[in-house]
Amino acid sequence: MAVVDPQAALPADKHPERRLKSSFKAFEEAELPKLKEEKPGLTLNQYKDMIWKLWKKSPDNPLNQVISYLMYVNLPLSTSRHVN
């Protein structure tokens, strides 16, 4: 029996920006209590700024998933080229 990679079977996500709002909301709801515990006494605006900075680098961000997928797909192509 052949082993099938479930990620390889999925088509590329052509519109990750459609998932941004809901993904960010879920990320924010998960991170806000953690940040309030780690850094008490900040204003809500300061917490939201910190969450946004974390979000831009997060693997949960759909745009980061697309970039990493494109880098993964192009990696074998760039390493197989020979320079004469």
Chimera marker file (.cmm) of the C-alpha trace (Angstrom):
<marker_set name="trace">
<marker id="1" x="0.000" y="0.000" z="0.000" r="1" g="1" b="0" radius="0.5"/>
<marker id="2" x="1.360" y="3.422" z="-0.943" r="1" g="1" b="0" radius="0.5"/>
<marker id="3" x="1.790" y="6.165" z="1.633" r="1" g="1" b="0" radius="0.5"/>
<marker id="4" x="-0.004" y="9.351" z="0.603" r="1" g="1" b="0" radius="0.5"/>
<marker id="5" x="0.947" y="12.755" z="1.949" r="1" g="1" b="0" radius="0.5"/>
<marker id="6" x="-2.320" y="14.613" z="2.697" r="1" g="1" b="0" radius="0.5"/>
<marker id="7" x="-0.676" y="17.992" z="2.077" r="1" g="1" b="0" radius="0.5"/>
<marker id="8" x="0.453" y="16.927" z="-1.380" r="1" g="1" b="0" radius="0.5"/>
<marker id="9" x="-3.076" y="15.913" z="-2.330" r="1" g="1" b="0" radius="0.5"/>
<marker id="10" x="-4.560" y="19.314" z="-1.480" r="1" g="1" b="0" radius="0.5"/>
<marker id="11" x="-4.694" y="21.951" z="-4.206" r="1" g="1" b="0" radius="0.5"/>
<marker id="12" x="-2.820" y="25.193" z="-3.674" r="1" g="1" b="0" radius="0.5"/>
<marker id="13" x="-4.787" y="27.816" z="-1.777" r="1" g="1" b="0" radius="0.5"/>
<marker id="14" x="-5.464" y="30.469" z="-4.392" r="1" g="1" b="0" radius="0.5"/>
<marker id="15" x="-7.120" y="32.996" z="-2.054" r="1" g="1" b="0" radius="0.5"/>
<marker id="16" x="-5.553" y="32.903" z="1.418" r="1" g="1" b="0" radius="0.5"/>
<marker id="17" x="-6.631" y="36.491" z="2.038" r="1" g="1" b="0" radius="0.5"/>
<marker id="18" x="-10.213" y="35.250" z="2.401" r="1" g="1" b="0" radius="0.5"/>
<marker id="19" x="-9.218" y="33.439" z="5.589" r="1" g="1" b="0" radius="0.5"/>
<marker id="20" x="-7.204" y="36.292" z="7.094" r="1" g="1" b="0" radius="0.5"/>
<marker id="21" x="-9.921" y="37.920" z="9.185" r="1" g="1" b="0" radius="0.5"/>
<marker id="22" x="-11.212" y="34.765" z="10.834" r="1" g="1" b="0" radius="0.5"/>
<marker id="23" x="-7.719" y="33.332" z="11.323" r="1" g="1" b="0" radius="0.5"/>
<marker id="24" x="-6.507" y="36.535" z="12.951" r="1" g="1" b="0" radius="0.5"/>
<marker id="25" x="-9.553" y="36.680" z="15.229" r="1" g="1" b="0" radius="0.5"/>
<marker id="26" x="-8.917" y="33.116" z="16.437" r="1" g="1" b="0" radius="0.5"/>
<marker id="27" x="-5.202" y="33.880" z="16.912" r="1" g="1" b="0" radius="0.5"/>
<marker id="28" x="-6.023" y="37.046" z="18.844" r="1" g="1" b="0" radius="0.5"/>
<marker id="29" x="-8.466" y="35.232" z="21.135" r="1" g="1" b="0" radius="0.5"/>
<marker id="30" x="-5.841" y="32.587" z="21.895" r="1" g="1" b="0" radius="0.5"/>
<marker id="31" x="-2.921" y="34.975" z="22.430" r="1" g="1" b="0" radius="0.5"/>
<marker id="32" x="-4.589" y="37.775" z="24.404" r="1" g="1" b="0" radius="0.5"/>
<marker id="33" x="-4.950" y="35.817" z="27.685" r="1" g="1" b="0" radius="0.5"/>
<marker id="34" x="-1.345" y="34.596" z="27.394" r="1" g="1" b="0" radius="0.5"/>
<marker id="35" x="-0.003" y="38.114" z="26.899" r="1" g="1" b="0" radius="0.5"/>
<marker id="36" x="-2.143" y="39.515" z="29.737" r="1" g="1" b="0" radius="0.5"/>
<marker id="37" x="-0.646" y="36.895" z="32.032" r="1" g="1" b="0" radius="0.5"/>
<marker id="38" x="2.935" y="37.477" z="30.846" r="1" g="1" b="0" radius="0.5"/>
<marker id="39" x="2.764" y="41.286" z="30.773" r="1" g="1" b="0" radius="0.5"/>
<marker id="40" x="0.077" y="42.614" z="33.099" r="1" g="1" b="0" radius="0.5"/>
<marker id="41" x="-0.800" y="46.305" z="33.254" r="1" g="1" b="0" radius="0.5"/>
<marker id="42" x="-0.673" y="47.192" z="29.563" r="1" g="1" b="0" radius="0.5"/>
<marker id="43" x="-3.522" y="48.811" z="27.695" r="1" g="1" b="0" radius="0.5"/>
<marker id="44" x="-5.663" y="46.804" z="25.277" r="1" g="1" b="0" radius="0.5"/>
<marker id="45" x="-4.165" y="48.755" z="22.380" r="1" g="1" b="0" radius="0.5"/>
<marker id="46" x="-0.652" y="47.738" z="23.445" r="1" g="1" b="0" radius="0.5"/>
<marker id="47" x="-1.698" y="44.104" z="23.660" r="1" g="1" b="0" radius="0.5"/>
<marker id="48" x="-3.259" y="44.280" z="20.199" r="1" g="1" b="0" radius="0.5"/>
<marker id="49" x="-0.075" y="45.810" z="18.762" r="1" g="1" b="0" radius="0.5"/>
<marker id="50" x="1.964" y="42.966" z="20.252" r="1" g="1" b="0" radius="0.5"/>
<marker id="51" x="-0.485" y="40.392" z="18.895" r="1" g="1" b="0" radius="0.5"/>
<marker id="52" x="-0.276" y="41.935" z="15.419" r="1" g="1" b="0" radius="0.5"/>
<marker id="53" x="3.530" y="41.692" z="15.471" r="1" g="1" b="0" radius="0.5"/>
<marker id="54" x="3.299" y="38.051" z="16.523" r="1" g="1" b="0" radius="0.5"/>
<marker id="55" x="0.670" y="37.409" z="13.838" r="1" g="1" b="0" radius="0.5"/>
<marker id="56" x="2.886" y="38.669" z="11.017" r="1" g="1" b="0" radius="0.5"/>
<marker id="57" x="5.456" y="35.966" z="11.856" r="1" g="1" b="0" radius="0.5"/>
<marker id="58" x="3.036" y="33.245" z="12.904" r="1" g="1" b="0" radius="0.5"/>
<marker id="59" x="2.656" y="29.976" z="10.973" r="1" g="1" b="0" radius="0.5"/>
<marker id="60" x="-1.102" y="30.339" z="11.602" r="1" g="1" b="0" radius="0.5"/>
<marker id="61" x="-1.155" y="33.338" z="9.251" r="1" g="1" b="0" radius="0.5"/>
<marker id="62" x="-2.477" y="32.091" z="5.869" r="1" g="1" b="0" radius="0.5"/>
<marker id="63" x="-0.156" y="34.406" z="3.964" r="1" g="1" b="0" radius="0.5"/>
<marker id="64" x="2.850" y="32.878" z="5.720" r="1" g="1" b="0" radius="0.5"/>
<marker id="65" x="1.582" y="29.425" z="4.792" r="1" g="1" b="0" radius="0.5"/>
<marker id="66" x="1.455" y="30.383" z="1.114" r="1" g="1" b="0" radius="0.5"/>
<marker id="67" x="4.941" y="31.849" z="1.189" r="1" g="1" b="0" radius="0.5"/>
<marker id="68" x="6.385" y="28.785" z="2.888" r="1" g="1" b="0" radius="0.5"/>
<marker id="69" x="4.539" y="26.512" z="0.451" r="1" g="1" b="0" radius="0.5"/>
<marker id="70" x="5.918" y="28.431" z="-2.536" r="1" g="1" b="0" radius="0.5"/>
<marker id="71" x="9.408" y="28.305" z="-1.080" r="1" g="1" b="0" radius="0.5"/>
<marker id="72" x="9.035" y="24.554" z="-0.529" r="1" g="1" b="0" radius="0.5"/>
<marker id="73" x="7.792" y="23.957" z="-4.068" r="1" g="1" b="0" radius="0.5"/>
<marker id="74" x="10.549" y="26.030" z="-5.654" r="1" g="1" b="0" radius="0.5"/>
<marker id="75" x="13.327" y="24.651" z="-3.467" r="1" g="1" b="0" radius="0.5"/>
<marker id="76" x="13.995" y="21.474" z="-5.507" r="1" g="1" b="0" radius="0.5"/>
<marker id="77" x="13.978" y="23.465" z="-8.735" r="1" g="1" b="0" radius="0.5"/>
<marker id="78" x="16.574" y="25.959" z="-7.562" r="1" g="1" b="0" radius="0.5"/>
<marker id="79" x="18.849" y="23.282" z="-6.067" r="1" g="1" b="0" radius="0.5"/>
<marker id="80" x="18.784" y="21.090" z="-9.182" r="1" g="1" b="0" radius="0.5"/>
<marker id="81" x="20.101" y="23.746" z="-11.559" r="1" g="1" b="0" radius="0.5"/>
<marker id="82" x="23.730" y="23.530" z="-12.549" r="1" g="1" b="0" radius="0.5"/>
<marker id="83" x="25.848" y="26.586" z="-13.234" r="1" g="1" b="0" radius="0.5"/>
<marker id="84" x="28.422" y="26.181" z="-15.976" r="1" g="1" b="0" radius="0.5"/>
<link id1="1" id2="2" r="1" g="1" b="0" radius="0.2"/>
<link id1="2" id2="3" r="1" g="1" b="0" radius="0.2"/>
<link id1="3" id2="4" r="1" g="1" b="0" radius="0.2"/>
<link id1="4" id2="5" r="1" g="1" b="0" radius="0.2"/>
<link id1="5" id2="6" r="1" g="1" b="0" radius="0.2"/>
<link id1="6" id2="7" r="1" g="1" b="0" radius="0.2"/>
<link id1="7" id2="8" r="1" g="1" b="0" radius="0.2"/>
<link id1="8" id2="9" r="1" g="1" b="0" radius="0.2"/>
<link id1="9" id2="10" r="1" g="1" b="0" radius="0.2"/>
<link id1="10" id2="11" r="1" g="1" b="0" radius="0.2"/>
<link id1="11" id2="12" r="1" g="1" b="0" radius="0.2"/>
<link id1="12" id2="13" r="1" g="1" b="0" radius="0.2"/>
<link id1="13" id2="14" r="1" g="1" b="0" radius="0.2"/>
<link id1="14" id2="15" r="1" g="1" b="0" radius="0.2"/>
<link id1="15" id2="16" r="1" g="1" b="0" radius="0.2"/>
<link id1="16" id2="17" r="1" g="1" b="0" radius="0.2"/>
<link id1="17" id2="18" r="1" g="1" b="0" radius="0.2"/>
<link id1="18" id2="19" r="1" g="1" b="0" radius="0.2"/>
<link id1="19" id2="20" r="1" g="1" b="0" radius="0.2"/>
<link id1="20" id2="21" r="1" g="1" b="0" radius="0.2"/>
<link id1="21" id2="22" r="1" g="1" b="0" radius="0.2"/>
<link id1="22" id2="23" r="1" g="1" b="0" radius="0.2"/>
<link id1="23" id2="24" r="1" g="1" b="0" radius="0.2"/>
<link id1="24" id2="25" r="1" g="1" b="0" radius="0.2"/>
<link id1="25" id2="26" r="1" g="1" b="0" radius="0.2"/>
<link id1="26" id2="27" r="1" g="1" b="0" radius="0.2"/>
<link id1="27" id2="28" r="1" g="1" b="0" radius="0.2"/>
<link id1="28" id2="29" r="1" g="1" b="0" radius="0.2"/>
<link id1="29" id2="30" r="1" g="1" b="0" radius="0.2"/>
<link id1="30" id2="31" r="1" g="1" b="0" radius="0.2"/>
<link id1="31" id2="32" r="1" g="1" b="0" radius="0.2"/>
<link id1="32" id2="33" r="1" g="1" b="0" radius="0.2"/>
<link id1="33" id2="34" r="1" g="1" b="0" radius="0.2"/>
<link id1="34" id2="35" r="1" g="1" b="0" radius="0.2"/>
<link id1="35" id2="36" r="1" g="1" b="0" radius="0.2"/>
<link id1="36" id2="37" r="1" g="1" b="0" radius="0.2"/>
<link id1="37" id2="38" r="1" g="1" b="0" radius="0.2"/>
<link id1="38" id2="39" r="1" g="1" b="0" radius="0.2"/>
<link id1="39" id2="40" r="1" g="1" b="0" radius="0.2"/>
<link id1="40" id2="41" r="1" g="1" b="0" radius="0.2"/>
<link id1="41" id2="42" r="1" g="1" b="0" radius="0.2"/>
<link id1="42" id2="43" r="1" g="1" b="0" radius="0.2"/>
<link id1="43" id2="44" r="1" g="1" b="0" radius="0.2"/>
<link id1="44" id2="45" r="1" g="1" b="0" radius="0.2"/>
<link id1="45" id2="46" r="1" g="1" b="0" radius="0.2"/>
<link id1="46" id2="47" r="1" g="1" b="0" radius="0.2"/>
<link id1="47" id2="48" r="1" g="1" b="0" radius="0.2"/>
<link id1="48" id2="49" r="1" g="1" b="0" radius="0.2"/>
<link id1="49" id2="50" r="1" g="1" b="0" radius="0.2"/>
<link id1="50" id2="51" r="1" g="1" b="0" radius="0.2"/>
<link id1="51" id2="52" r="1" g="1" b="0" radius="0.2"/>
<link id1="52" id2="53" r="1" g="1" b="0" radius="0.2"/>
<link id1="53" id2="54" r="1" g="1" b="0" radius="0.2"/>
<link id1="54" id2="55" r="1" g="1" b="0" radius="0.2"/>
<link id1="55" id2="56" r="1" g="1" b="0" radius="0.2"/>
<link id1="56" id2="57" r="1" g="1" b="0" radius="0.2"/>
<link id1="57" id2="58" r="1" g="1" b="0" radius="0.2"/>
<link id1="58" id2="59" r="1" g="1" b="0" radius="0.2"/>
<link id1="59" id2="60" r="1" g="1" b="0" radius="0.2"/>
<link id1="60" id2="61" r="1" g="1" b="0" radius="0.2"/>
<link id1="61" id2="62" r="1" g="1" b="0" radius="0.2"/>
<link id1="62" id2="63" r="1" g="1" b="0" radius="0.2"/>
<link id1="63" id2="64" r="1" g="1" b="0" radius="0.2"/>
<link id1="64" id2="65" r="1" g="1" b="0" radius="0.2"/>
<link id1="65" id2="66" r="1" g="1" b="0" radius="0.2"/>
<link id1="66" id2="67" r="1" g="1" b="0" radius="0.2"/>
<link id1="67" id2="68" r="1" g="1" b="0" radius="0.2"/>
<link id1="68" id2="69" r="1" g="1" b="0" radius="0.2"/>
<link id1="69" id2="70" r="1" g="1" b="0" radius="0.2"/>
<link id1="70" id2="71" r="1" g="1" b="0" radius="0.2"/>
<link id1="71" id2="72" r="1" g="1" b="0" radius="0.2"/>
<link id1="72" id2="73" r="1" g="1" b="0" radius="0.2"/>
<link id1="73" id2="74" r="1" g="1" b="0" radius="0.2"/>
<link id1="74" id2="75" r="1" g="1" b="0" radius="0.2"/>
<link id1="75" id2="76" r="1" g="1" b="0" radius="0.2"/>
<link id1="76" id2="77" r="1" g="1" b="0" radius="0.2"/>
<link id1="77" id2="78" r="1" g="1" b="0" radius="0.2"/>
<link id1="78" id2="79" r="1" g="1" b="0" radius="0.2"/>
<link id1="79" id2="80" r="1" g="1" b="0" radius="0.2"/>
<link id1="80" id2="81" r="1" g="1" b="0" radius="0.2"/>
<link id1="81" id2="82" r="1" g="1" b="0" radius="0.2"/>
<link id1="82" id2="83" r="1" g="1" b="0" radius="0.2"/>
<link id1="83" id2="84" r="1" g="1" b="0" radius="0.2"/>
</marker_set>
